[in-house]
């Protein structure tokens, strides 16, 4: 079971705390019984298939959506408290900006709307990409628009940056450049980042924390460096088309049988000894196994979860 004690002893240690969080639309639940903790200062990858609840969770954290049930806190403060507004910035995939405005005019709007605006940082982000300040936003390339959008976000000096598929429309070169920019700015400022993405390799390179959703529920949450070693990739020969009985002592997240061979993603509940081969999986293999098997028990690393039934720690 997951403990409920904050190891830091200060609610501000947690950038986000969700307890029983849920959102229901007419078509059904988009997010349900969602409980987790995200420590401040981490770069968190938000992972899940389409319809898993990622955009709904980001909408709840950015106050664009109101919860149906449960509670969400931002640095220890209820998300509906007006005092939360200056502490976060949200950037959606469409990066809404006025296309006819110049880059300079766009940054000036940012300065007028945000107390404590960091003009030096915003202009540095734009100029380091050789983006013309007098160019209309609508004439910029995808990478340039993303750079201007990130300049607006970081210019606000947020403690929490929420990104919904921010680089999905970029080519690989621009995505690599924007990823490096995001990492550098976040690390320099100690900004907590929550970024949803379908590009698993991108998350492996950038994120030190993971939040995995499937069917509107949390499947895994916690330190990436602890979640991956909690799994083992086991391959071997089936027994009458079934997995060896000895594997039943462990948590099998996913199994695949082809002919007489099996391949299973396992969370060991003790030593893995048997007539099979054991290898350490990659982050991508672990994520895909959980996304394909939403019925597997949820897994949290210590401190990442709030005690609920059916969860265990890595």
Number of C-alpha atoms within 10 A of each C-alpha: 15 20 15 13 12 16 11 11 8 10 17 16 19 22 23 24 28 22 19 16 21 26 22 15 9 6 6 8 15 20 28 20 17 26 22 23 23 28 23 19 18 22 25 25 26 27 27 25 16 12 14 20 27 27 20 21 25 22 18 20 25 22 17 12 14 16 21 14 16 15 18 26 21 28 22 16 17 16 21 18 11 10 11 18 14 15 14 21 21 22 21 17 14 13 16 10 14 13 15 13 16 18 26 18 17 21 23 14 13 20 18 10 11 14 11 12 20 17 17 9 17 24 19 13 22 24 14 10 15 10 19 15 17 11 16 17 22 15 12 16 13 16 20 20 21 24 24 27 25 26 25 29 21 26 24 25 23 22 21 29 23 23 23 21 19 22 25 15 14 16 11 11 10 18 19 14 13 21 17 14 16 18 15 12 16 21 14 8 13 16 22 24 29 25 25 27 21 15 13 15 11 15 24 16 10 16 20 16 25 28 25 25 27 23 19 23 23 27 25 29 29 26 23 20 14 16 22 19 15 18 23 21 19 20 20 18 19 18 12 8 13 13 21 16 9 11 17 10 12 14 15 19 21 21 17 12 16 10 9 13 15 20 20 20 24 23 21 16 12 8 8 18 10 11 11 14 14 18 11 15 18 14 19 14 16 22 21 15 18 23 23 13 16 18 13 17 17 22 25 27 20 21 23 27 30 23 18 17 10 11 19 18 20 20
